[in-house]
């Protein structure tokens, strides 16, 4: 009998010891997460967004560790903290003007917010700031010639960001492309997967394109195109003054542009000039990535502007509005 009681007491002691050890481990883990959160937030508050991003990424990894082993309430708490961490990562990208990354991170935070039915006013503010500074244009809305040209090179997305002097544009392709071209002295043009440039227009109508990256031209040898000015000559024909660079040496030449190049550029410029205007409202051809279809988890039409209110629920959608069907992005092989 005494031996039996001793066994029971030993079992109880071991059970209590295991429970206490588990609770201490859980408390230690939560304390660790709190310290990591505080470190990341301190860097964010100090404006050190690069260091804050690194810290928030480490925190996000820890939050997702062994989450399936937690009880339901603990899992929910972890997911809520992960959602806020994702939002703060998006805010770091936004502060560094990395709008593409910010869009992706804030949309993930939005999806988590909807799943958890948890409102986050700071997420709304981040989306509003993103919307004021960055928009995406559907390539299929640029007119027949321009959309066909962009479709041919596999353009899947066009992002437009505000700058102090105009706009910064990034065109994303499905893959690198090399195309023959009918222009004097230039046999081929080459496009990287991302073509980026700054754009502004002078009062006399000259279009200035600078800080070009991802674009090359073959003039006997391949050169990087780094800048261009577009204008009309005396015969109202489009002329480009193009600056190329090779091994640190740059040179500018003037050339008449064939329609296959000029028309897509003019169509894109026409959209870019108005993308942040008051006319880009409901039913327009611009996608407000912050408060349109992207934020709503894909349930809203891409051309609809949905008020930036994160209620933790999907926004209502007018059934009369149909989503814009993006242009196909065919695979392109280098020639």
C-alpha positions as CSV (number, residue, x, y, z in Angstrom):
1,X,0.0,0.0,0.0
2,X,2.8,2.4,1.0
3,X,4.6,1.6,-2.2
4,X,1.5,2.3,-4.2
5,X,1.1,5.7,-2.6
6,X,4.7,6.5,-3.2
7,X,4.2,5.7,-6.9
8,X,1.1,8.0,-7.1
9,X,2.9,10.8,-5.3
10,X,5.9,10.4,-7.7
11,X,3.6,10.5,-10.7
12,X,1.9,13.6,-9.4
13,X,5.2,15.3,-8.8
14,X,6.5,14.4,-12.2
15,X,3.3,15.7,-13.8
16,X,3.4,18.9,-11.9
17,X,7.1,19.3,-12.7
18,X,6.4,18.8,-16.4
19,X,3.6,21.3,-16.4
20,X,5.7,23.8,-14.5
21,X,8.6,23.3,-17.0
22,X,6.2,23.7,-20.0
23,X,4.7,26.9,-18.5
24,X,8.2,28.3,-17.8
25,X,9.2,27.5,-21.3
26,X,6.2,29.2,-22.7
27,X,6.7,32.3,-20.6
28,X,10.3,32.4,-21.6
29,X,9.3,32.2,-25.3
30,X,6.8,35.0,-24.9
31,X,9.3,37.1,-23.0
32,X,11.8,36.5,-25.9
33,X,9.1,37.6,-28.4
34,X,8.4,40.7,-26.4
35,X,12.1,41.6,-26.4
36,X,12.4,41.1,-30.1
37,X,9.3,43.2,-30.7
38,X,10.6,46.0,-28.6
39,X,14.0,46.0,-30.3
40,X,12.4,46.1,-33.8
41,X,10.0,48.8,-32.8
42,X,12.8,50.9,-31.3
43,X,14.7,50.8,-34.6
44,X,11.5,51.7,-36.4
45,X,10.8,54.7,-34.1
46,X,14.4,55.9,-34.6
47,X,13.9,55.9,-38.4
48,X,16.4,53.1,-38.9
49,X,14.0,51.2,-41.3
50,X,16.6,48.8,-42.7
51,X,17.6,47.5,-39.2
52,X,13.9,47.5,-38.2
53,X,13.1,45.3,-41.2
54,X,15.8,42.8,-40.3
55,X,14.5,42.7,-36.7
56,X,10.8,42.4,-37.8
57,X,11.7,39.6,-40.2
58,X,13.4,37.7,-37.3
59,X,10.4,38.2,-35.1
60,X,8.0,37.0,-37.8
61,X,10.1,33.8,-38.1
62,X,9.9,33.2,-34.4
63,X,6.2,33.9,-34.3
64,X,5.5,31.2,-36.9
65,X,7.7,28.6,-35.1
66,X,5.8,25.6,-33.6
67,X,2.5,27.5,-33.8
68,X,0.6,24.3,-34.5
69,X,1.6,23.0,-31.0
70,X,-0.1,25.9,-29.2
71,X,-3.7,25.9,-28.0
72,X,-6.3,27.8,-30.0
73,X,-6.1,31.1,-28.0
74,X,-2.3,31.1,-28.1
75,X,-2.4,30.5,-31.9
76,X,-4.8,33.4,-32.4
77,X,-2.6,35.7,-30.3
78,X,0.5,34.7,-32.3
79,X,-1.4,35.3,-35.6
80,X,-2.5,38.7,-34.5
81,X,1.0,39.7,-33.6
82,X,2.3,38.2,-36.9
83,X,-0.3,40.4,-38.8
84,X,0.9,43.5,-37.0
85,X,4.5,42.5,-37.7
86,X,3.7,42.1,-41.4
87,X,2.1,45.5,-41.4
88,X,5.1,47.1,-39.8
89,X,7.4,45.4,-42.4
90,X,5.2,47.0,-45.0
91,X,5.6,50.4,-43.3
92,X,9.4,49.9,-43.3
93,X,9.3,49.3,-47.1
94,X,7.0,52.2,-47.5
95,X,9.3,54.5,-45.6
96,X,12.2,53.4,-47.9
97,X,10.0,54.0,-51.0
98,X,10.1,50.4,-51.9
99,X,6.5,50.5,-53.0
100,X,6.4,47.1,-54.7
101,X,7.5,45.3,-51.6
102,X,5.3,47.5,-49.5
103,X,2.3,46.6,-51.6
104,X,3.0,42.8,-51.2
105,X,3.5,43.0,-47.4
106,X,0.5,45.3,-46.7
107,X,-1.7,43.1,-48.8
108,X,-0.6,40.0,-46.8
109,X,-1.3,42.0,-43.6
110,X,-4.7,42.9,-45.0
111,X,-5.5,39.2,-45.8
112,X,-4.5,38.2,-42.2
113,X,-6.7,41.1,-40.8
114,X,-9.7,39.8,-42.7
115,X,-9.1,36.2,-41.6
116,X,-8.8,37.3,-38.0
117,X,-11.6,39.8,-38.3
118,X,-9.4,42.3,-36.5
119,X,-9.4,46.0,-37.5
120,X,-6.0,47.8,-37.6
121,X,-6.2,51.6,-38.1
122,X,-2.4,51.8,-38.6
123,X,-2.9,49.4,-41.6
124,X,-5.5,51.7,-43.0
125,X,-3.1,54.7,-42.7
126,X,-0.3,52.7,-44.4
127,X,-2.6,51.8,-47.3
128,X,-3.7,55.4,-47.6
129,X,0.0,56.6,-47.8
130,X,0.8,53.9,-50.3
131,X,-2.2,54.9,-52.5
132,X,-1.1,58.5,-52.5
133,X,2.4,57.6,-53.7
134,X,2.1,54.5,-55.9
135,X,-0.4,53.1,-58.4
136,X,-0.4,50.2,-60.9
137,X,-1.6,50.4,-64.5
138,X,-3.0,47.4,-66.2
139,X,-1.1,47.0,-69.5
140,X,-4.3,46.0,-71.3
141,X,-5.8,49.5,-70.8
142,X,-3.2,51.3,-72.9
143,X,-4.9,51.1,-76.2
144,X,-4.6,48.5,-79.0
145,X,-1.1,49.2,-80.3
146,X,0.5,49.8,-76.9
147,X,-1.2,46.8,-75.2
148,X,-0.2,44.6,-78.1
149,X,3.4,45.8,-78.0
150,X,3.6,45.3,-74.2
151,X,1.9,41.9,-74.5
152,X,4.5,40.9,-77.1
153,X,7.4,41.5,-74.6
154,X,5.4,39.9,-71.8
155,X,4.7,43.0,-69.7
156,X,2.7,41.8,-66.7
157,X,2.7,44.9,-64.5
158,X,3.4,48.7,-64.7
159,X,4.0,50.5,-61.4
160,X,4.1,54.3,-61.1
161,X,5.5,56.1,-58.1
162,X,5.6,59.8,-57.3
163,X,9.0,61.5,-57.2
164,X,10.0,65.1,-56.4
165,X,10.4,65.8,-60.1
166,X,7.8,63.7,-61.7
167,X,7.2,59.9,-61.7
168,X,9.2,56.8,-61.4
169,X,8.0,53.9,-63.6
170,X,8.8,50.2,-63.4
171,X,7.6,47.8,-66.0
172,X,7.8,44.1,-65.0
173,X,8.2,41.5,-67.8
174,X,7.8,37.7,-67.6
175,X,11.4,37.2,-68.7
176,X,14.3,38.9,-70.5
177,X,13.6,39.7,-74.1
178,X,15.7,40.6,-77.2
179,X,13.9,42.0,-80.2
180,X,15.0,43.1,-83.7
181,X,14.1,46.7,-84.4
182,X,13.6,48.8,-87.6
183,X,15.6,51.9,-86.6
184,X,18.7,53.5,-88.3
185,X,21.9,52.1,-86.7
186,X,20.2,50.0,-84.1
187,X,19.6,46.3,-85.0
188,X,18.2,45.0,-81.7
189,X,16.8,46.2,-78.3
190,X,17.1,44.2,-75.1
191,X,14.8,44.3,-72.1
192,X,15.6,43.0,-68.6
193,X,12.8,41.5,-66.5
194,X,12.4,44.9,-64.8
195,X,12.7,48.2,-66.8
196,X,12.8,51.3,-64.7
197,X,13.1,55.0,-65.4
198,X,12.1,58.5,-64.2
199,X,9.7,60.5,-66.3
200,X,8.8,64.2,-66.5
201,X,7.5,66.6,-69.1
202,X,8.7,70.1,-69.7
203,X,6.4,73.0,-70.5
204,X,7.3,72.8,-74.2
205,X,6.0,69.2,-74.4
206,X,9.4,67.5,-74.4
207,X,9.3,64.2,-72.6
208,X,12.4,63.6,-70.5
209,X,13.3,60.0,-69.4
210,X,16.2,59.6,-67.1
211,X,17.9,57.1,-64.8
212,X,16.9,54.3,-67.2
213,X,17.8,50.7,-66.2
214,X,17.1,47.4,-67.8
215,X,17.2,48.6,-71.4
216,X,19.9,48.0,-73.9
217,X,20.4,48.7,-77.6
218,X,22.7,46.9,-80.1
219,X,24.7,49.4,-82.2
220,X,27.4,47.1,-83.5
221,X,27.9,46.3,-79.8
222,X,25.4,46.3,-76.9
223,X,25.1,49.6,-74.9
224,X,23.0,50.5,-71.9
225,X,20.4,53.2,-72.6
226,X,20.5,55.5,-69.7
227,X,18.4,58.6,-70.8
228,X,16.2,59.9,-73.5
229,X,14.3,63.0,-74.6
230,X,11.2,62.6,-76.9
231,X,9.9,65.5,-79.0
232,X,8.3,66.2,-82.4
233,X,10.4,67.6,-85.2
234,X,9.3,70.3,-87.8
235,X,7.3,67.6,-89.6
236,X,5.7,66.5,-86.4
237,X,7.5,63.2,-86.5
238,X,8.6,61.7,-83.2
239,X,12.4,62.1,-82.5
240,X,14.3,60.7,-79.6
241,X,17.6,62.0,-78.3
242,X,19.0,58.9,-76.8
243,X,22.0,58.6,-74.5
244,X,23.9,55.3,-74.3
245,X,26.8,54.2,-72.1
246,X,29.5,51.6,-72.5
247,X,32.4,51.1,-70.1
248,X,31.8,54.5,-68.5
249,X,31.7,56.4,-71.8
250,X,28.3,58.0,-72.8
251,X,27.2,59.5,-76.1
252,X,23.9,61.0,-77.2
253,X,22.4,60.6,-80.7
254,X,19.1,61.7,-82.3
255,X,17.0,59.3,-84.2
256,X,13.5,59.1,-85.6
257,X,11.4,56.6,-83.7
258,X,9.3,53.9,-85.5
259,X,5.6,53.7,-84.5
260,X,6.2,50.3,-82.8
261,X,8.4,52.1,-80.2
262,X,6.7,55.5,-80.2
263,X,3.1,54.6,-79.8
264,X,3.5,52.4,-76.7
265,X,5.6,55.1,-75.0
266,X,3.1,57.8,-75.8
267,X,0.2,55.7,-74.5
268,X,2.1,54.9,-71.3
269,X,3.0,58.6,-70.8
270,X,-0.7,59.6,-71.3
271,X,-1.7,57.3,-68.5
272,X,1.2,58.2,-66.2
273,X,0.4,61.9,-66.5
274,X,-3.1,61.4,-65.0
275,X,-2.6,58.4,-62.7
276,X,-2.6,60.5,-59.5
277,X,-5.2,62.9,-60.7
278,X,-8.7,63.3,-59.2
279,X,-10.0,61.7,-62.4
280,X,-8.6,58.3,-61.4
281,X,-11.7,57.5,-59.4
282,X,-14.3,54.7,-59.5
283,X,-14.6,53.1,-62.9
284,X,-11.3,54.5,-64.1
285,X,-8.6,52.4,-65.8
286,X,-6.2,52.8,-62.9
287,X,-5.8,50.2,-60.2
288,X,-5.5,51.8,-56.7
289,X,-3.4,49.0,-55.2
290,X,-4.0,50.3,-51.7
291,X,-7.7,50.5,-51.7
292,X,-8.9,48.6,-54.8
293,X,-8.9,45.0,-55.7
294,X,-5.6,44.2,-54.3
295,X,-6.5,45.3,-50.8
296,X,-9.8,43.5,-50.8
297,X,-8.2,40.1,-51.3
298,X,-9.2,40.1,-55.0
299,X,-13.0,40.3,-54.5
300,X,-13.3,43.8,-55.8
301,X,-13.0,44.8,-59.4
302,X,-9.5,46.0,-60.3
303,X,-10.9,49.4,-61.5
304,X,-13.0,50.1,-58.4
305,X,-11.8,52.4,-55.7
306,X,-12.9,51.0,-52.4
307,X,-12.7,53.3,-49.3
308,X,-9.6,52.6,-47.2
309,X,-11.5,51.3,-44.1
310,X,-10.1,48.1,-42.6
311,X,-13.1,46.8,-40.7
312,X,-11.7,43.3,-40.5
313,X,-14.3,42.2,-43.1
314,X,-14.4,42.1,-46.9
315,X,-15.7,45.3,-48.4
316,X,-19.0,45.1,-50.4
317,X,-18.6,45.1,-54.2
318,X,-20.9,46.6,-56.8
319,X,-21.9,43.5,-58.9
320,X,-22.2,45.8,-62.0
321,X,-18.4,46.4,-61.9
322,X,-16.4,43.7,-63.7
323,X,-12.7,43.0,-63.1
324,X,-10.3,44.1,-65.7
325,X,-8.8,41.0,-67.4
326,X,-5.0,41.4,-67.5
327,X,-3.2,40.9,-70.8
328,X,-1.7,37.5,-71.2
329,X,2.1,37.3,-70.7
330,X,3.4,34.9,-73.3
331,X,6.8,33.3,-72.9
332,X,9.4,35.0,-75.0
333,X,12.6,33.4,-76.3
334,X,15.7,35.5,-77.0
335,X,16.4,35.9,-80.7
